[in-house]
Amino acid sequence: MKSLHEQLYISQSAFEKRFRKLVGASPKKFASIVRFNTVLQDIGKAKSLTEICYENDFFDQAHFIKDFKQFTGSTPENFRRFS
């Protein structure tokens, strides 16, 4: 996000306000939604949850599980099992 607002020659707060107005979410929230969409695409493939976690730049599995639960209300393992 930093490089985007620097390329646009505006402050971070101005960038975040404009982004939120146009997209309806903060840049950080939007990035997490995009990343989660990639996780959902990967979860149906024959990859381990650990591979999916690290390929999508999560810091660790605890962070991956926390974010996953935030979006689905379920753990990645349960989601995969019942999908």
C-alpha positions as CSV (number, residue, x, y, z in Angstrom):
1,M,0.0,0.0,0.0
2,K,2.9,2.3,0.8
3,S,4.2,2.2,-2.7
4,L,0.8,2.9,-4.2
5,H,0.2,6.1,-2.3
6,E,3.8,7.2,-3.0
7,Q,3.4,6.6,-6.7
8,L,0.2,8.7,-6.6
9,Y,2.1,11.5,-4.7
10,I,-0.5,11.7,-1.9
11,S,-0.3,11.0,1.8
12,Q,-1.3,7.7,3.2
13,S,-4.4,9.1,4.9
14,A,-5.6,10.7,1.7
15,F,-5.0,7.5,-0.2
16,E,-6.9,5.5,2.4
17,K,-9.9,7.9,2.4
18,R,-10.1,7.9,-1.4
19,F,-9.7,4.1,-1.5
20,R,-12.4,3.6,1.1
21,K,-14.8,6.0,-0.7
22,L,-14.3,4.2,-4.1
23,V,-14.1,0.6,-2.9
24,G,-16.1,0.6,0.3
25,A,-13.4,-1.0,2.4
26,S,-10.0,0.0,3.7
27,P,-7.0,-1.0,1.6
28,K,-5.9,-3.4,4.2
29,K,-9.3,-5.1,4.4
30,F,-9.6,-5.2,0.6
31,A,-6.2,-6.9,0.4
32,S,-7.3,-9.5,3.0
33,I,-10.4,-10.2,1.0
34,V,-8.4,-10.7,-2.2
35,R,-6.0,-13.0,-0.4
36,F,-8.9,-15.0,1.1
37,N,-10.4,-15.4,-2.4
38,T,-7.1,-17.0,-3.5
39,V,-7.2,-19.3,-0.4
40,L,-10.7,-20.4,-1.4
41,Q,-9.6,-21.2,-4.9
42,D,-6.6,-23.2,-3.5
43,I,-8.5,-25.1,-0.8
44,G,-10.3,-27.2,-3.5
45,K,-7.0,-28.3,-5.0
46,A,-4.8,-31.2,-3.8
47,K,-2.6,-29.0,-1.7
48,S,-2.0,-29.2,2.0
49,L,-3.3,-26.5,4.3
50,T,0.3,-25.7,5.2
51,E,1.1,-25.1,1.5
52,I,-1.9,-22.9,1.1
53,C,-1.0,-21.0,4.2
54,Y,2.5,-20.1,3.2
55,E,1.8,-19.7,-0.6
56,N,-0.6,-16.9,0.4
57,D,1.9,-15.1,2.6
58,F,0.4,-15.8,6.0
59,F,3.0,-15.4,8.8
60,D,2.1,-18.7,10.4
61,Q,-0.7,-21.3,10.6
62,A,-2.2,-19.6,13.6
63,H,-2.6,-16.4,11.6
64,F,-4.0,-18.3,8.7
65,I,-6.6,-20.1,10.9
66,K,-7.6,-16.9,12.6
67,D,-8.2,-15.1,9.3
68,F,-10.0,-18.1,7.9
69,K,-12.4,-18.3,10.9
70,Q,-13.0,-14.6,10.6
71,F,-14.3,-15.0,7.0
72,T,-16.1,-18.4,7.3
73,G,-16.7,-19.1,11.0
74,S,-15.0,-22.4,10.5
75,T,-11.4,-23.7,10.6
76,P,-9.8,-24.5,7.3
77,E,-9.8,-28.2,8.0
78,N,-13.5,-28.3,8.8
79,F,-14.3,-26.1,5.9
80,R,-12.4,-28.4,3.5
81,R,-14.0,-31.5,5.1
82,F,-17.6,-30.3,4.6
83,S,-17.2,-28.6,1.3
